[in-house]
């Protein structure tokens, strides 16, 4: 069963360029992973510095493998230094 994820990130406006650079590498590398069906970065149109990662994984197991990838671990380490607050992550399965 496919796993859908929406992750919400809020960055200080002083660090937007750095945040986008971090995301660009994360998205580029994650899209190469086996089982990654969608991995898109969206910026909130009304709230500068608020970003969403829209993810679709072939399975929970594929996402679990993603969690151990160096590019994700590096992103988490570097992003945590410039984020306003911790990321909010929502995971689920499509109902309809």
C-alpha positions as CSV (number, residue, x, y, z in Angstrom):
1,X,0.0,0.0,0.0
2,X,1.3,3.4,-0.9
3,X,2.3,5.8,1.9
4,X,1.4,9.4,1.6
5,X,3.3,12.0,3.6
6,X,3.1,15.8,4.0
7,X,5.9,17.4,6.0
8,X,5.6,21.1,7.1
9,X,8.7,23.2,7.6
10,X,9.0,26.8,8.9
11,X,12.3,28.7,8.3
12,X,13.3,32.1,9.5
13,X,13.1,34.5,6.6
14,X,16.8,35.4,7.0
15,X,17.7,31.9,5.9
16,X,15.4,31.3,2.9
17,X,18.2,30.9,0.4
18,X,20.0,28.4,2.6
19,X,16.7,26.5,3.1
20,X,16.0,26.3,-0.6
21,X,19.5,25.0,-1.3
22,X,19.1,22.3,1.4
23,X,15.8,21.3,-0.1
24,X,17.1,21.2,-3.6
25,X,19.7,18.6,-2.8
26,X,17.3,16.6,-0.6
27,X,14.7,16.5,-3.4
28,X,17.2,15.7,-6.1
29,X,18.7,12.8,-4.2
30,X,15.4,11.4,-2.8
31,X,13.8,11.2,-6.2
32,X,16.5,8.7,-7.2
33,X,15.5,6.4,-4.4
34,X,13.8,3.1,-5.1
35,X,10.1,3.3,-4.1
36,X,9.9,7.1,-4.3
37,X,6.9,7.9,-6.5
38,X,6.6,11.6,-5.7
39,X,8.8,14.0,-3.8
40,X,7.8,17.7,-4.4
41,X,8.7,20.9,-2.6
42,X,6.0,23.5,-2.3
43,X,6.3,27.0,-0.7
44,X,3.2,28.3,1.0
45,X,1.9,31.2,-1.1
46,X,0.8,33.3,1.9
47,X,3.5,32.5,4.5
48,X,7.1,33.2,3.4
49,X,9.5,30.6,4.8
50,X,6.8,27.9,5.1
51,X,7.4,24.8,2.9
52,X,5.7,21.5,2.4
53,X,7.2,18.3,1.2
54,X,4.6,16.3,-0.6
55,X,5.7,12.6,-0.6
56,X,4.4,9.4,-2.1
57,X,6.2,6.2,-1.4
58,X,5.5,2.7,-2.9
59,X,5.5,1.3,0.7
60,X,6.2,1.9,4.3
61,X,9.4,-0.2,3.9
62,X,10.7,2.1,1.1
63,X,10.1,5.2,3.3
64,X,11.8,3.4,6.2
65,X,14.9,3.0,4.0
66,X,14.7,6.6,3.0
67,X,14.9,7.6,6.7
68,X,18.5,6.2,6.9
69,X,19.8,7.8,3.8
70,X,22.8,10.2,4.2
71,X,21.2,13.0,2.2
72,X,18.2,13.0,4.5
73,X,20.3,12.8,7.7
74,X,22.5,15.7,6.4
75,X,19.4,17.7,5.6
76,X,17.9,17.2,9.1
77,X,21.2,18.2,10.7
78,X,21.7,21.3,8.6
79,X,18.1,22.4,8.5
80,X,17.6,22.1,12.3
81,X,20.0,25.0,12.7
82,X,17.9,27.5,10.7
83,X,14.3,26.3,11.3
84,X,11.9,28.3,13.4
85,X,10.4,25.2,14.9
86,X,10.4,21.4,14.5
87,X,9.0,19.9,11.3
88,X,5.4,18.6,11.5
89,X,5.0,15.3,9.6
90,X,1.7,13.7,8.7
91,X,1.6,10.1,7.3
92,X,-1.3,8.2,6.0
93,X,-2.9,5.8,3.5
94,X,-5.3,7.0,0.8
95,X,-8.9,6.2,1.7
96,X,-10.7,7.4,-1.4
